[in-house]
Amino acid sequence: MAGTTALPLQQYIASLDNSSLPKLLQVCSGVYFQGSIYEISGSEVCFSTGDLIKVIGIELLSVCCEDINNNETFELPINHKGLFQVVPEEMPYATLEEMMSLRPVGLESCLPFTFTSHSKITVGNFTLGAERALTVLSIERHEGKEDQLRCQIRGQQEALADVCIPLSSQGEFRECESEERFTLLEIMSSPCLRSRRFRLMNTTKSERPLALSPVYQVKAIMNLRKNILKFPSSLEVDVVDVTEMCDDVNFVTPLSLTEVFSQPEESFPVVAKILEGPETCSLFRCSWLPELSKNTNIIFHKTGTSAMIVLTSLKSRKTQQYFLVSQQYGGRFRKRPREFNSVYELYVAAMQAPGLKVSVTRSCEEDDKEGLPALSVGEQLEVVRLETTELPCESSLRQKQVVEALLCQRLQEPDDEEDDDDDDDDGDNEEVKQKDERDDIFLPLYMQGHFVELITDNKKYKLKDLGKEFSLPLDVKVVSRDTELETDPLVGFACLRIEGAMLEPTIQASFLHRPDHCFEIPTQWLSMSVSFTQEALPWPSGQPPKCNVDRVTEVTDTFFYEYRRQGNSDEAPPPRPPKRNLSSSKSSEKSSKKTSKAAKSKHGPDKRVPNKELADLTLNSKRRPPAPPPPAILDDQPPPVVARKQAAVEMKTGKALPNTYVGREESMQQVKRLGFTNDDDSDHDYETVDDTFAAVVKKAQENSMFY
């Protein structure tokens, strides 16, 4: 910056006009430097020492008025309707030319103009006395002669006379207070008036001399700033004009992918530099994503709108995968039966494709209170329509509940023998037979179930044909790979589900080291910042390479959930089951308890419920049954020796007892042979100690097999 002069920004901008732009300025000092950020009119302004600012436009916003006496300032809008009067200068002018040079451009519009001379003025044979008031009427300009002022002088008895005075006349000339009035716009449009002092005539501040200075809104661009920067010229910044020194400086303008997509078609192909790469937690999981790093150059071939399909793998795999596939994918698909885990899923699928037929894959027991019918594995159902049905009511006083249910028809497969026997039946019998083979059944929408779709279509389809002929979602399998892809990631999946389709604005791109290997970047799902460069394309002019475009892009679960959220934001949730009457359920429980007690008293103890001795021998409670009271011992007799049970049995039979963990039938036969019987109809339940203990141990061992 040697040989240059630093000026305040306000002063420098005031000296410019739009015809002289653009101008290149460099910040050298001031309040707004060293990275300080200030918010002005909703936009941040950040200037650092050494920053380059390219001024491309200025617009007059307001006028800053400074009181000369106390240095107070205030701003007035440029359309302020007040009028201003020029304050005469205290210092006299040495020549008329100097005095007239400070008048507004277009003198005729600001006349008449009055001044006085401190000394006599001699013009030819005519002499004007000192301190005489002269009113300038016009400027006389003649080719080859000196310019003169035609002035009017008031003589004796108010007589008026005209006189021409050369502009080169010297003396002490002072302005007289004039009755002229100017608007702010008139003052700001004249560089000469702009340097004068004024009084505001229609306010209380009329006696205060004011210095007026324009405040411009500066439009500029800076390096690495995306938008045009706007800031007022009143910022306290010193700048240097370096337009001639740095005329070849190229300002980099960052562009988002959406802005790149909106560029004209003539801008492509182009080499762009990545200024800011994608976020770490990206929505894509593909080979080209890690290479989109900062300062990497990339080729943008063209822009367009691509039809894409969202595919998901089965949830049964360890990690579920998601793919974004172009409709230009060249592989072939075959339909796969869909699985449904509820009746509501059947209803949604049937609304999209009427005539849905399914097979039951898991049995379901009948529940009249909940309105759930019985289903058996292998039953085939055809979805007919949605209807309303009433649930059975336990009390006549209670209002019946009406629920939505799916009307289906059971499809019964006739036996081959019956078909052979009925070949000779007439047409009426065949109609009756078809009616008998179809049984209506109502499935409430809240019912859980397991079904699989019945399909007989083995045709191979292209991806773009599947969306035309079938409604989505649709389960498919790749039966032939896309031969134009190096590796087809969709091959090998037992089943893929087509979740939906979308039209996506994309940019076809590639890297410099492989310009023919292209991929499509969805602009609305990837956030990047790039700038166009002047770098040459890596192929001969006019001979672009034949591009091979990746048609399968793996995405993350975040992408899929965001896609589902945008597409199904208004979808209603599945219905909830109806509320049951708690009082009726409690009464039914009490009645069931009463009936069970009555059954126990009538038919004896329930064999499924363990008695007290068995409950004491459960695995959770390791207590043994209380020992019976010892027999009375006489003082003159020794206590009896109780033989072990196994030894007693061996003494009776001469054989050892088998292992108690063998089959139940063999154990029961051994127990019967040894004389252990269980009389459930007996009125008493006391037995000998050995017999009771053996029966209790056997039951405990049988129950322990369930743990």
Number of C-alpha atoms within 10 A of each C-alpha: 11 4 5 10 10 17 16 17 20 20 16 15 20 18 8 13 12 11 7 9 13 15 17 22 21 22 21 19 20 17 12 19 19 14 12 12 14 13 10 11 10 7 12 13 16 14 23 18 17 14 18 24 22 22 21 17 19 23 14 17 17 21 22 17 19 19 17 13 9 8 10 10 13 9 15 17 15 18 12 12 13 14 16 20 19 21 18 16 13 8 10 17 18 15 16 22 17 15 16 16 11 15 16 18 15 9 16 13 8 14 14 17 21 19 20 18 22 14 15 14 17 12 13 8 5 9 10 16 14 13 14 17 19 22 20 22 20 17 17 15 11 9 6 6 8 11 17 20 20 17 21 19 17 14 10 6 6 8 8 10 10 14 16 18 20 17 18 14 16 16 16 17 21 22 21 17 14 15 10 13 17 18 16 21 17 13 21 21 13 15 15 15 19 20 14 18 20 25 20 20 15 11 10 8 12 14 12 18 20 25 19 23 20 26 25 20 18 21 18 21 21 18 15 13 13 15 12 13 19 19 18 20 24 18 14 14 20 23 27 20 20 17 15 9 10 13 10 8 12 8 14 17 17 22 21 18 20 18 12 21 18 10 11 10 12 8 12 14 16 19 23 20 21 21 19 18 19 17 10 7 9 15 18 20 16 13 9 14 13 11 12 17 15 15 13 16 23 21 23 24 19 19 22 13 12 17 15 22 21 21 25 20 19 16 9 7 9 7 9 12 17 24 26 21 21 24 19 16 21 17 20 17 22 19 21 20 17 18 17 19 14 18 21 22 18 22 21 11 20 19 15 13 12 13 13 19 21 25 20 19 19 13 14 16 10 12 10 12 11 16 20 18 15 13 19 13 13 14 17 22 24 22 24 17 15 18 13 13 18 12 17 13 15 14 10 7 7 9 9 14 13 12 18 16 23 22 20 21 18 18 19 14 10 11 8 9 8 9 10 9 9 13 9 9 9 9 9 8 12 13 11 10 13 13 10 11 14 16 13 14 18 20 26 26 21 20 18 16 19 18 26 18 19 17 13 9 10 10 9 17 17 16 23 16 12 19 17 9 9 11 14 17 17 19 21 23 19 22 16 15 18 18 11 14 16 9 12 17 14 22 15 11 14 13 20 22 20 22 17 17 18 15 11 17 18 22 24 19 24 24 20 16 10 11 21 16 16 22 20 22 21 18 19 11 14 16 15 19 21 24 19 20 12 8 11 10 14 15 11 9 8 6 7 14 12 10 16 15 18 19 20 24 20 21 20 18 17 14 18 20 11 12 15 13 12 10 12 10 8 8 8 7 7 13 13 10 13 13 8 12 12 9 9 12 12 11 11 13 12 12 12 12 12 12 12 13 15 12 13 13 11 9 11 14 15 14 9 6 9 17 13 10 18 19 18 18 20 16 12 8 9 10 11 12 14 8 7 7 6 7 8 7 10 8 7 6 7 8 12 8 6 7 9 10 14 12 13 14 15 13 11 10 11 10 11 12 16 10 8 13 11 9 9 12 9 12 17 14 12 14 16 12 11 13 10 16 12 13 9 13 10 9 8 8 10 9 10 7 10 12 15 15 14 13 16 19 15 18 15 18 15 12 14 12 8 6 5
